[in-house]
Amino acid sequence: MHQLVRISQLALCWVVVLAARVAGDELEGAVGNTPVDTQAAAVAPTSEKTAPVAIELELSNFKMEALMLAIVAGLVANYFYGSRKNAELANIWEKPIATVLQANFSAVGDGRQVLERDSAADLLFYASGRRHCKYAQGHLMLTARQDPIALLNDLTANNHEKLEVEVTLNDSLPGFVFAAVPRKRSKAVNRDRYDVSTFAKIATHDNVPASIVLFSESADITNQLLDSGLDKMLAGESGLLEEIYITDSPAEKPETHDFKREKRLLVTIRLPASTTAGIQSFREALEFVFYMVDYIAEGINLRAETTKKLGKARDEAFKEFARMAEQEKQEALAKILADKRRAELDEVDKMSPEQRRKWEEKDRKKQLKKEQGKRTRRVK
């Protein structure tokens, strides 16, 4: 709707420009085609009427305006065509998405529709009420057919339509970092994602094709996850499962010590052709996502040494944030003590000289005792 408003405003602007140019040409023609005899005008009686001036308008004079109007009309037509086409595709993909979500969750969408339209090319879903996870949310990303600039960008960048699913897991599930991404994206993932670059290393497995790069914290985690059937999904002919992340750490480096710690499963599924076989393959890939939720909860049994290794890695990585938390705690305590001291000195200012002398003597003994305590602790 916002884009339609912008297009309408653009069309209106060009109509105004066209009208202004027509008016300007008419005025120029009127002045240019009517020579003025200043001497005759001076002697001519004011009551005498001048002859009307004929104005000739030719279409050849408005080629630029016609081109602009054609472009605006094309943009408007493309917007409606692209929006209608994406609405048709959204209805096609909503059916398998709704079927899988309703089979796994007790609450899907707002009760009336599964996919909520965020724009002509972006649709969202939310579902909750399932074991082993708190909720799931997804983003169906279609080609921006209604927006020529965005469409050109998608074609240039070789972007394709996909569904991104994020499942927030229960806190009781094991925490680790694992990722499987296309080889062409592996360097960017290792560079940009804090969880992958901090905790995981590149792993290899015979059942995973060379086009996929694995990142994992240990061989124990890698083997157990691939035993779930993930290796077959990654090596399958459909190739719909593009990226998968299982993580208990944030994707971006936290700036404060009180960052949100959640265990999540993130999966990107490429949309195939909207044929019967394509829709079936897409549905199987989406079902596998929620099967993985149960597998992580019930099928992953990490060895004691692996669990210890994971904990040690997080203690080392988050040591900086522990120092930040302690520093903030000390600063807050120092502020409280400073405020208390300031209030105490304000009360001293109101005392009589004798009362002030007694307070100062008492305060001196108190400070001396505190210093002695510090020296005693240093000796120990």
URHUGI-V473483 format. One record per residue. N is the residue number from 1. RES is the residue in one letter. D_LAST is the distance of its C-alpha to the last C-alpha in Angstrom with 1 decimal. Layout:
N	RES	D_LAST
N	RES	D_LAST
//
This chain:
1	M	73.5
2	H	71.6
3	Q	73.1
4	L	76.6
5	V	76.2
6	R	75.2
7	I	78.2
8	S	80.5
9	Q	79.2
10	L	79.8
11	A	83.4
12	L	84.0
13	C	82.9
14	W	85.3
15	V	88.1
16	V	87.5
17	V	87.4
18	L	90.7
19	A	92.3
20	A	91.3
21	R	92.7
22	V	95.9
23	A	96.3
24	G	95.6
25	D	98.1
26	E	100.7
27	L	100.2
28	E	100.3
29	G	103.4
30	A	105.0
31	V	104.4
32	G	105.3
33	N	108.5
34	T	109.9
35	P	110.8
36	V	111.2
37	D	114.2
38	T	113.0
39	Q	116.6
40	A	117.9
41	A	115.1
42	A	115.9
43	V	119.6
44	A	119.2
45	P	119.6
46	T	116.4
47	S	118.2
48	E	118.9
49	K	116.7
50	T	115.3
51	A	115.8
52	P	112.9
53	V	110.8
54	A	110.5
55	I	106.9
56	E	106.6
57	L	103.5
58	E	103.0
59	L	100.4
60	S	99.9
61	N	98.2
62	F	95.4
63	K	94.2
64	M	90.6
65	E	90.5
66	A	92.0
67	L	89.4
68	M	86.6
69	L	88.1
70	A	88.4
71	I	84.8
72	V	83.7
73	A	86.0
74	G	84.6
75	L	81.0
76	V	82.0
77	A	83.8
78	N	81.0
79	Y	78.5
80	F	80.6
81	Y	81.4
82	G	77.8
83	S	76.5
84	R	79.2
85	K	78.5
86	N	74.8
87	A	75.6
88	E	77.7
89	L	75.0
90	A	72.4
91	N	74.8
92	I	75.2
93	W	71.4
94	E	70.6
95	K	72.5
96	P	70.4
97	I	67.2
98	A	68.2
99	T	69.2
100	V	65.9
101	L	63.7
102	Q	65.8
103	A	65.5
104	N	61.7
105	F	60.7
106	S	61.9
107	A	61.8
108	V	63.2
109	G	63.9
110	D	65.2
111	G	67.6
112	R	70.5
113	Q	69.7
114	V	67.1
115	L	66.9
116	E	66.2
117	R	67.8
118	D	65.4
119	S	68.0
120	A	71.1
121	A	69.1
122	D	65.9
123	L	65.7
124	L	62.6
125	F	62.0
126	Y	59.4
127	A	59.1
128	S	56.8
129	G	56.9
130	R	56.2
131	R	53.9
132	H	50.8
133	C	50.9
134	K	50.6
135	Y	53.5
136	A	55.4
137	Q	56.8
138	G	59.2
139	H	60.9
140	L	64.5
141	M	65.1
142	L	68.8
143	T	70.5
144	A	71.0
145	R	74.8
146	Q	75.4
147	D	73.6
148	P	75.2
149	I	72.3
150	A	69.8
151	L	72.3
152	L	72.7
153	N	69.0
154	D	68.7
155	L	71.5
156	T	70.1
157	A	66.6
158	N	68.1
159	N	66.4
160	H	67.7
161	E	67.7
162	K	64.8
163	L	62.9
164	E	59.1
165	V	57.4
166	E	53.8
167	V	52.6
168	T	49.3
169	L	48.0
170	N	46.2
171	D	42.4
172	S	42.6
173	L	44.3
174	P	42.5
175	G	41.1
176	F	41.9
177	V	43.7
178	F	47.2
179	A	50.2
180	A	53.7
181	V	55.5
182	P	58.6
183	R	58.0
184	K	59.3
185	R	56.5
186	S	53.7
187	K	52.4
188	A	52.4
189	V	50.6
190	N	47.9
191	R	47.5
192	D	47.8
193	R	46.1
194	Y	42.3
195	D	42.1
196	V	44.3
197	S	42.9
198	T	39.3
199	F	39.5
200	A	43.0
201	K	44.8
202	I	48.5
203	A	49.8
204	T	53.1
205	H	55.4
206	D	58.9
207	N	60.3
208	V	59.3
209	P	61.8
210	A	61.0
211	S	61.5
212	I	58.4
213	V	54.8
214	L	52.1
215	F	48.4
216	S	46.0
217	E	42.4
218	S	43.5
219	A	46.7
220	D	46.1
221	I	46.5
222	T	49.4
223	N	51.4
224	Q	51.0
225	L	52.0
226	L	55.1
227	D	56.2
228	S	56.8
229	G	59.8
230	L	58.1
231	D	59.3
232	K	62.9
233	M	62.5
234	L	61.2
235	A	63.9
236	G	66.7
237	E	69.9
238	S	69.4
239	G	66.1
240	L	65.4
241	L	61.7
242	E	60.5
243	E	56.7
244	I	54.2
245	Y	50.5
246	I	48.1
247	T	44.8
248	D	41.7
249	S	40.5
250	P	42.2
251	A	44.9
252	E	43.6
253	K	40.1
254	P	38.4
255	E	37.5
256	T	35.0
257	H	32.4
258	D	34.6
259	F	37.5
260	K	39.9
261	R	39.4
262	E	42.6
263	K	44.2
264	R	47.6
265	L	50.7
266	L	52.8
267	V	56.2
268	T	59.0
269	I	62.5
270	R	65.4
271	L	68.6
272	P	71.5
273	A	75.2
274	S	76.1
275	T	78.4
276	T	78.4
277	A	76.6
278	G	74.1
279	I	73.3
280	Q	72.8
281	S	70.4
282	F	68.5
283	R	68.3
284	E	67.0
285	A	64.3
286	L	63.1
287	E	63.2
288	F	61.0
289	V	58.3
290	F	58.0
291	Y	58.3
292	M	55.2
293	V	53.3
294	D	54.1
295	Y	53.5
296	I	49.9
297	A	49.2
298	E	51.0
299	G	51.6
300	I	48.3
301	N	46.1
302	L	43.2
303	R	41.7
304	A	38.1
305	E	37.0
306	T	38.9
307	T	37.1
308	K	33.7
309	K	34.8
310	L	36.0
311	G	32.8
312	K	30.7
313	A	33.2
314	R	32.8
315	D	29.0
316	E	29.2
317	A	32.1
318	F	30.7
319	K	27.2
320	E	28.5
321	F	29.6
322	A	26.3
323	R	24.7
324	M	27.6
325	A	27.1
326	E	23.5
327	Q	24.5
328	E	27.4
329	K	25.2
330	Q	22.9
331	E	26.0
332	A	27.6
333	L	24.7
334	A	24.7
335	K	28.5
336	I	28.4
337	L	26.0
338	A	28.3
339	D	31.3
340	K	30.0
341	R	29.1
342	R	32.6
343	A	34.3
344	E	32.5
345	L	33.7
346	D	37.2
347	E	37.3
348	V	36.3
349	D	39.2
350	K	41.5
351	M	40.3
352	S	42.2
353	P	41.0
354	E	39.8
355	Q	38.0
356	R	36.3
357	R	35.2
358	K	33.6
359	W	31.9
360	E	30.5
361	E	29.2
362	K	27.5
363	D	26.1
364	R	24.8
365	K	22.8
366	K	21.5
367	Q	20.4
368	L	18.8
369	K	16.8
370	K	15.7
371	E	14.5
372	Q	12.6
373	G	10.8
374	K	10.1
375	R	8.8
376	T	6.4
377	R	5.2
378	R	5.5
379	V	3.8
380	K	0.0
//
